[in-house]
Amino acid sequence: MTESTYRIQGGTGEWEVVIGLEVHAQITSESKLFSGASTEFGAEPNTQVSLVDAAMPGMLPTLNGECVRQAVRTGLAINAQINKYSRFDRKNYFYADLPQGYQISQLYHPIVGEGVIQISLDEKDPDAHGKAIGVERIHIEQDAGKLMHDQHPTMSYVDLNRCGVALMEIVSKPDMTSPKEAAAYVRKLRSILRYVGSCDGNMEQGSMRADVNVSVRKPGGELGTRTETKNVNSMRFIQAVIEYEAQRQVDLIEDGGTVVQETRLFDPDRNETRSMRSKEDAHDYRYFPDPDLLPLELEDDFIFDCKASLPELPDEKRARYKNVLGLSAYNAAVLTAEHETALWFEQLLDISDEPEKIASTAANWVTSELFGALNRLGVGIENSPVSPAQAAELLGLVADGTISGKIAKQVFEIMLESGDGAKKIVEEKGLVQESDTGAIEKVIAEVMAANEDKVAQYRDGKDKLFGFFVGQTMKAMQGKANPQVVNELLRKTLG
Amino acid sequence: MTAIFEMGIVGIRSGIADGDFTAKEVAETFIARVSAAKPLNAFLVETPEHALAAAEATDKAKAAGEDLGKMAGVPIGMKDLFCTKGVETTAASGILKGFVPQYESTVSANLFKAGAGMLGKLNLDQFAMGSSNETSAFGNVISPWRRNDGGNADLTPGGSSGGSATVVSGRIAPAATGTDTGGSIRQPAAFTGITGFKPTYGRCSRWGTIAFASSLDQAGPMAHDVRDCAIMLGSMAGFDAKDSTSLDLPVPDWEAALNSNLAGKKIGIPKEYRVENMPADIDALWQKGIEMLKDAGATIVDVSLPHTKYALPAYYIIAPAEASSNLSRYDGVRYGLRDLPDGAGLQDMYAATREAGFGDEVKRRIMIGTYVLSAGYYDAYYTQAQKVRTLIAQDFDKAWNSCDLLLTPTAPSAAFGLGEKMDDPLAMYLNDVFTVPSSLAGLPAMSVPAGLDGKGLPLGLQIIGKALDEQSVFNAGLAIEERAGFVAKPEQWW
């Protein structure tokens, strides 16, 4: 792919960037990983905290099976190895947002092993410019709470609502070599998670965030020392971190310095990363198996059921749209990028007994007309004011010649505003296309009678006047005449 | 008739059933005993109202002709490691001073459901870390026992369930709950001439019990005799979905199946338990125990548990490792003590709170645990200790090829004087040498009183059984109890 040649131009020549991402994805579940408290976003502080989340004396964690199921489904969706034996470890450190004094995570035996995510930098033709990014592992862990520093002049407050919410940590291999590849990876991962339903992918609400590992090296050389920038929460910031870090590291090395392995933080206001703590100051997390929890052993049947519950995933779906429905590579890619879009499109096709026949027209309509309207309205497809069934009705009217494509646009606008069905609008507004040759011939005769001079000029060879007659005829019929029929009849009559 | 305060669970239960006395009279008797026992410092909190309310409920139920629970009308002492709803629970640590749980531990809830009342919360070694009850932040418990040498030296009741041992042996409560991590039920039971039972790991839920070392902690009964222990354990145990390590198995009716005829049973005598410098009294008692079990019909076989000598070091790595993590939650942020010096930040608050709130032994174990889990030391200590733990469990598994139960002394000495071992943590840790291996393997084990040493102090014998085979342990305990004729009681001097 062309972007694989992304290079930093330094004083000593070109530098290559090596990127690995650790994505934290909040698992979609009603309750937390080890307690029954709700996970709903946006509640009043400390209203969704169980005794376990607050780490009251004597409280014990009990594993939420739904979170396990979602992690396994996610692993299966990236063709990863599912570890039938995994277990939970304690990661020990003190912080006010961590009531237990340890996070329950999986260091030694993660639930999901190696997998692969196919990415592409070319939206128009993903297959032509694909790249496989390796996933090292996925493990399950608890989220921490949140400190609030703006509530009191000298004290910090703690909100434990998020504390104990289930996360998947999805660790990539250092397989990415440009900011765009990293963004494409996160975009694809997010798409898969949303297809699977294991994470809502909402980066603004913190449901997905990434730790970005960056190092630089001379092309093909030994791997450099990496830095890890924590908790980056947008696609744009991820790219900004990589650009900034790569340049900083190159400058540092070329000035005779060395890159220190450290944890950094991204400051979006200044668009730069800052050192948080170096390796020497790194916590010793004293990981050890959590004695409150038994090892997690998965049965074949459970894994089989997880597999059977997976929907058609974006890559399979895109291939089917291209190969079976005959869509263009671009339409197939655009319609499958988001699960909601694909579902909407498929509901639209469901109206027809022969979806292949209407697929291309429907795809074009969705990607141009519908997307255009939704963009204007600023709503997602899941909130589209026009339903797939309504859209099918509209496209049906075009297909059977009831209305022209031009009228269809007009009808669609009215549908968006009124919420009425296409047929009703067409009938009420009298927009039905006139294809009756008798009626059209009658109007043509009238137009010709009223413009005898122009008829003569045309017949003398002034071909350009044909358009004038079409326009006059359509005008006389208030735009409802079938333009094809008008053309044919005019040619015949004018000679 | 025996005085009510001399009675155990069985006596109280049948006395109430027969109408000899009411549950209320029982409660009042023991409430008075509790009040009079203040010099022993066994209670951290007294809850007479709880005992009375439970007694009244029992009397009412009886009057209405309802079925009574197995512990109906029995007022018990509750080790202060069990969280009790609305009653201060501190684990005998300054860091939890003033902490009042809004929830009831599963074990205490089970006992209350069975009709038991609570006389109060019992003193213990701080966070159950100790073998003499001297690490309590609220003063040590004094044993009701005294040596027969004419001296008035205060003795330890053992630990960590020292308060429980003192109230049961002093007839201040008919029974009490204990917890056992490396011997904390069995050693104090042995030191005070009572019966204490640690069930298979997972029989009793740990939910609501303040954690010391999660993979070892088990609750169990401390009572006058084997039958009382069987009744009480039956009311404490049971599957609890809130504890992932809880055993999802029905609770057998141990009391109903008690049978001291040991015909066909093979008792193993592990040669590695013959430690150096073991007092002759204890060795002799062990021999007596062997004879008693033979007399009950059992066959005696010699067995070897070759990794026994590594049990104590492994235990003192694993237990502190888990404790160092379990005790991280006491940070001054949400409950308990908070020490916030002027201008202090978060780290300063942690340091000041934990410095002020934890006792020396707790700090020592947190330090040991933190050390053995540290990068660079983890494999040498923690991983190695876990391997030893596996080998110790395998030792027992192999022994079960040739026997059904093991008989050993409970502790390597009788009760010692308060203050005698506080300066020597290693000598203190040696108290657990016979009890720790079965804890590491999660096996059921009990201590039964079997005799007195030359100074008139009680000595106990330990029976260890196969996982889930509490019944055989109870039965062998009963066989010893019937033959030992242990009737010694401390004279009431307080």
Interface residues (C-beta under 8 A of the other chain):
Chain A: L51 A54 A55 M56 P57 G58 M59 L60 P61 T62 L63 R90 N92 F94 Y95 A96 P99 Q100 G101 Y102 S156 V158 D284 R286 Y287 F288 P291 D292 L293 L294
Chain B: F82 C83 T89 A91 L96 F99 P101 Q102 Y103 S105 R206 W207 G208 T209 I210 A211 A213 S214 S215 A241 K242 D243 S244 T245 A321 E322 S324 S325 L327 S328 R329 D331 V333 R334 Y335 L346 Q347 Y350 T370 L373 S374 A375 Y378 Y382
